[in-house]
Amino acid sequence: MQKIMKLFVKSEEGATAIEYGLIASLIAVVLIAVLTTMGTNLSATFTRISDAL
């Protein structure tokens, strides 16, 4: 039982998976913010072009 507990304490696979998950979620949040801003700017640009025509 002590051997299993020592292996469990030494194992860092779970921590690594959590870190990758946090990085992926941070990237997703940044992408959503950027794409939302770009979509708003793009919509305004098309509206300006449409009004000019």
C-alpha positions in Angstrom: 0.0 0.0 0.0 2.9 2.4 0.8 4.4 1.7 -2.6 1.2 2.7 -4.3 0.9 5.9 -2.3 4.5 6.8 -3.1 3.8 6.3 -6.8 0.6 8.3 -6.6 2.5 11.2 -4.9 5.3 11.1 -7.4 3.0 10.9 -10.5 2.7 14.2 -12.2 0.5 13.1 -15.2 -2.6 14.5 -13.6 -1.0 17.9 -12.9 0.3 18.1 -16.5 -3.2 17.3 -17.9 -4.7 20.0 -15.8 -2.0 22.5 -16.9 -2.7 21.7 -20.6 -6.4 22.1 -19.9 -5.9 25.5 -18.4 -3.7 26.6 -21.3 -6.3 25.4 -23.8 -9.1 27.2 -22.0 -7.1 30.4 -21.9 -6.4 30.2 -25.6 -10.1 29.6 -26.3 -11.1 32.7 -24.2 -8.6 34.8 -26.1 -9.8 33.5 -29.5 -13.4 34.2 -28.6 -12.6 37.8 -27.5 -10.5 38.4 -30.7 -13.0 36.9 -33.1 -15.9 38.8 -31.4 -14.0 42.1 -31.9 -13.1 41.2 -35.4 -16.7 40.3 -36.3 -17.9 43.6 -34.9 -15.3 45.6 -36.9 -16.0 43.5 -40.0 -19.7 44.2 -39.8 -19.1 47.9 -39.4 -16.8 47.8 -42.4 -19.4 46.1 -44.6 -22.1 48.5 -43.4 -19.9 51.4 -44.4 -19.2 49.9 -47.8 -22.9 49.2 -48.3 -23.8 52.8 -47.4 -21.2 54.1 -49.8 -22.7 52.1 -52.7 
